Amino acid sequence: MSDDRTWLVTGAGGMLGQDVLARLAGAGERYVALDRAALDLTDADAVLRTLQEHRPAVVVNCAAWTAVDDAETREAEALAVNGDGPAHLAAACAGLGSVLLHVSTDYVFAGDAREPYAEDAPTAPRSAYGRTKLAGEQAVLKTLPGHGYVVRTAWLYGTGGPNFVRTMIRLEGVKDTLDVVDDQRGQPTWSADLAGLLLALGRGALAGTAPAGIYHGTSSGETTWYGFTREIFRLLGADPGRVRPTTSEAFVRPAPRPAYSVLGHDRFAESGVEPLRDWRAALTEAFPEIHRIHEKENPA
């Protein structure tokens, strides 16, 4: 491991960004952490200056516009972050020979499949958010065919920010029963697990053992939001029977949600990187710390 190898993390203040920093620190890697205030990805000149200053070996882009519903009426703003931002990073990385790990989403697919989406499956986003994220993917892959990595994830939760698990813990304490959607399938994914995968993939990229291109960074297995919530209740020691199944029609939102977000992981076979573990095993490990933080922030 070279002493002068530096990783640069954008979106470092977010849930995934915080976990990536923790993984890098634990692995003894040097890194530069940049949150939204430190680097505006929509400013191409600022991106170029920043990367030329730090000359990173690997850039991990955790920055994104993630307000899915707001993107429906503010698509140009979302595109500036999700599409133009990665394009600016890719252009700067191309000039330096840096590896770029860009985090994307299951929303680039139509969500109407019946078996896991392969990495090379046709994309067909049905929301403004999905369209803007696809634009970012395309920019990275076009500009960095040999050094660009797109890592799609979904149903992300963790300790560093608001997410589904923390919301369900809160609601369990104030509601007798919960109606939760049971007609959307996906893979709950712990952000700390994804951070470890990004570290392994970046190291594989530098070693020349992990080919550039698209990877799927989601947990193994699958469930529905209803099944996910029942498992959260079980870990809380609450009665899973208090969770009742319902349909997407009961929770209509501005942006359509994919009915099927299960992603395949076959590409890892050629990378030397292990795909992520089963979602239940990850949730079981993550849960005590997430619950502890909830209790700390919401004292009785």
URWOQUI-V78225 format. One line per field, one symbol per residue. burial: + if it has 16 or more other C-alpha atoms within 10 Angstrom, else -. A space follows every 50 residues. Layout:
burial=???
This chain:
burial=-----++++++++++++++++-++----+++-+++---++++-+--++-+ +---+++++++++++--+++++--+-++++++++++++++++++--++++ +++++++++++-----+++---+-+++++++++++++-+++-++-+++++ ++++++++++---+++-++--+-----+-+++++++++++++++++++++ ++++++---++++++++++++++++++++++++-+----+-+++-+---- ----+++++++++++-++--+-+-++-+++-++--++--++--+------
